[in-house]
C-alpha cells in the first residue's frame, strides 16, 4: 500500500480523475441522444451515437473494460467496482447496464424518428 501523498497515490488520483472526466463526457453524450432526437436535431443525435459507438468499440476490444482500468490497477491492490473512477460504488457497479440501456433506447428512438422524418 502506498503512503499518503506518495507518487503512486498521486498517479492513481490522476488516472481516476481522467477516467471520471471521460466517463462524464460519454454519459453526457448518451443522455443527450434522445434529447437531441426529440428536439428534431437528428443529425446531432446521429453524431452523438457515432461518438459513443467508438467508445463501445474500444470497450469491446478491451474485454468490456475501459483501458484506464488496467492503468489504475498498477497503482492499487483495490478492486472494488469504483477503484479506478470517482463514481459511487452502486453506479460504478451498474454503469454499463444503466448507460447501455439508455444508449440503446436512444439509438432506437433516433432511428424511429429518422425513419419517420424520411417517410414524411
C-alpha positions in Angstrom: 0.0 0.0 0.0 1.3 3.4 -0.8 1.9 6.2 1.8 -0.5 9.2 1.7 0.9 11.8 -0.7 3.1 9.3 -2.5 3.7 9.4 -6.2 1.7 6.2 -6.5 -1.3 7.8 -4.8 -1.0 10.9 -7.0 -0.8 8.8 -10.1 -3.9 6.9 -9.1 -5.7 10.2 -8.5 -4.7 11.4 -11.9 -6.0 8.2 -13.6 -9.2 8.3 -11.6 -9.8 11.9 -12.5 -9.1 11.4 -16.2 -11.3 8.3 -16.2 -14.1 10.2 -14.5 -13.9 13.1 -16.9 -14.0 10.7 -19.9 -16.9 8.9 -18.3 -18.8 12.2 -17.8 -18.3 13.1 -21.4 -19.7 9.8 -22.7 -22.5 9.8 -20.1 -23.5 13.3 -21.3 -23.4 12.2 -24.9 -25.6 9.2 -24.1 -28.1 11.3 -22.2 -28.1 13.9 -25.0 -29.0 11.5 -27.7 -32.8 11.2 -27.0 -33.0 14.9 -26.1 -31.4 15.9 -29.4 -33.7 13.5 -31.3 -36.8 14.7 -29.5 -35.9 18.3 -30.4 -35.6 17.4 -34.1 -31.8 17.6 -34.1 -31.5 14.2 -35.7 -28.0 14.8 -37.3 -26.7 15.8 -33.8 -28.3 12.7 -32.3 -26.7 10.5 -35.0 -23.3 12.2 -34.4 -23.6 11.5 -30.7 -24.5 7.9 -31.5 -21.3 7.6 -33.6 -19.1 9.1 -30.9 -20.4 6.7 -28.3 -20.1 3.8 -30.8 -16.4 4.5 -31.0 -16.2 4.1 -27.2 -18.2 0.9 -27.4 -15.8 -0.5 -29.9 -12.9 0.4 -27.6 -14.6 -1.4 -24.7 -15.3 -4.4 -26.9 -11.7 -4.6 -28.0 -10.6 -4.4 -24.3 -12.8 -7.2 -22.9 -15.6 -4.8 -21.9 -13.2 -2.8 -19.7 -12.0 0.7 -20.0 -8.3 0.7 -20.9 -7.8 3.1 -17.9 -8.9 0.4 -15.5 -5.7 -1.5 -16.3 -3.7 1.6 -15.8 -5.3 2.3 -12.4 -4.7 -1.3 -11.4 -1.0 -0.6 -11.5 -1.3 1.8 -8.6 -3.6 0.0 -6.1 -4.5 -3.5 -5.0 -8.1 -2.3 -4.5 -10.5 -4.0 -7.0 -13.9 -2.6 -5.9 -16.0 -1.6 -8.8 -15.1 2.1 -8.4 -11.3 1.7 -7.6 -10.5 3.3 -10.9 -13.1 6.1 -11.1 -14.7 8.7 -8.9 -18.2 7.3 -9.0 -20.4 5.9 -6.2 -19.9 2.2 -5.9 -23.5 1.4 -6.9 -23.2 3.5 -10.1 -19.8 2.0 -11.0 -21.2 -1.5 -10.5 -24.2 -0.9 -12.7 -22.8 1.7 -15.1 -22.7 -0.5 -18.2 -26.3 -1.7 -17.6 -27.7 1.7 -16.9 -26.0 3.6 -19.7 -26.1 0.7 -22.1 -29.8 0.6 -21.8 -30.2 4.4 -22.2 -27.8 4.3 -25.2 -29.7 1.5 -27.0 -33.1 3.2 -26.3 -31.7 6.5 -27.6 -30.4 4.8 -30.7 -33.8 3.1 -31.3 -35.7 6.3 -30.7 -33.5 8.3 -33.0 -33.8 5.7 -35.8 -37.6 5.7 -35.5 -37.7 9.5 -35.7 -35.1 9.5 -38.6 -37.3 6.9 -40.4 -40.5 8.9 -39.8 -38.8 12.1 -41.0 -37.8 10.4 -44.2 -41.3 8.9 -44.8 -43.0 12.3 -44.5 
